[in-house]
């Protein structure tokens, strides 16, 4: 084509700098710059198609956000159909949006949709006390055979995070220390590698047992993670869209749930205790209306929809007696879950398994059967393994569910706010006004300042906004007020690269022969400034995302995506429009 041929035959070649300067960073930057220059100087057919396909994909992905309510109803209807809810209302909602069109939406955050905000602190110290109380029966059982040496064993009043035991014979203290230290287990964490979970010392005739510092750190981390998982499961049952549940600091959890009525309602949901129990199985069936009989109850299966279990109402063991559960593998290398009870649970579990070999044993969480393994043999010692048709991910999730059957520690709510939907709608309206005003101001400025080239930049700006919303929809991002601020900022920054290019073209018009050379040099000389400005801003966005949380991350996401789309539209889309225009008009002068 004429413009490409003109550029290839031009005697003034692009300044391709050497890439052997001795500095790897400089070499990489120069190499990257040369690749971009070569791409800009020619547009093969496949490159043109690729650029327009990306723009078309962005427009298609962003389109559902223009019909937010209809698409939202359509998505809700799809979920209802999966739950076998096939009412006429659901069918009408499903038909409100074409099935062949994308239905991904940008999720609205708490400040746009309204909802509840809570900041909770996990009382990790509660776990210390529970751990020490649960340790006493095990210590007593371990020390009983040593009574001829250590004398009597007596539990003394002690602090909540320690265990004090008086022995009758002080001379037997070394033996008592040796036996109790045998109860300590290695800590399964990177920070506690090589350490054990208990520290045991003697003070006169008293045996003092405390958790090691490494175990306290590991316990705090486990406790907060378990509380986080339980809270997430509790809130997911409500069916809200995109709740924000994340750890904040060492002991705090931030909970933001759009669409919920009030903070007190959210607290009630979180405060519900997840109940884990182990029941004998009477029979299995598929009739939801079956009468389970006196002393039994009908419980649905969690993993097998349409399957129901008739269980004995009285639980053999409860989750309160479960000490630990970890994903593992059985003797055949298949994913499984190992579990362990405290001494009380171990005794009950061992007695039941000895008397019921070959019978199924249901594990029930929140009135749903999560697993019903068959007892293969007597399981003494309170440890066992759950096998089944698990994948590695499923066995890991099951172990988490077993550990996270109930909140491991109390929660103290440090901050709570209820944001009404009216405030959310006001925020949306204010964000729309700000975005539209900024958008129109930029369009007018570019049109007045650069004429036809400004129109090209305006078209690229519209595509830029579409690409941003398309990417946000694709990754399922949540849009908040700071996110809208990031988009507004992007609108202002989006034309920055075009302004740099157009100003360079203006400067080159009077110093070079022909408009083609002026356009070529304009893009070439403005490239370094474009890359420097946008890369530094992108680094800032990455740091904000990595170091920030909540609203700061929302701002960083929209700003970062906006920078990427802005550079793409400025370097490729605007350039391609100018090339197509130049090929058809072949102007002898440029009016920029």
Protein Blocks (a to p, Z undefined) as FASTA:
>chain_A
ZZlmmmmmpmbdcddddfbeopaklmmmmmmmmmmmmmmmpccfklmmmmmmmmmmmmmm
mmmmmmmmlmmmmmmmmmmmmnopacfklmmmmmmpcfkbccbdcdddfklnopaddddd
ddfklmmmmmmmmmmmmmmmmmmmmmmmnopaddddddfkbccdddfblklmmmmmmmmm
mmpccdddfklgoiafbdcddehjaccddddfklmmmmmmmmmmmmmmmmmmmmmmnopa
hiacddehjkbccdddehiablklmmmmmmpccdddddddfbdcfbfkbcebghiacddd
fklghiacdddfbafbdfklpmbdcddddfkopacddddddfklmmmmmmmmmmmghiac
dddeehiafbdcddfbdcehhiacdddjddfklmmmmmmmmmmmpcfbdcddfbdcdddf
klmmmmmmmmmmmmmmmmmmmmmmmmmmnommmmmmmmmmmmmmmmmmmmmmmnopacdf
klmmmmmmmmmmmmmmmmmmmmmmmmmmmmpgcjklmmmmmmmmmmmmmmmmmmmmmmmm
mmmmmmmghjlmmmmmmmmmmmmmmmmmmmmmmmmmmmmmmmmnopabdcZZ
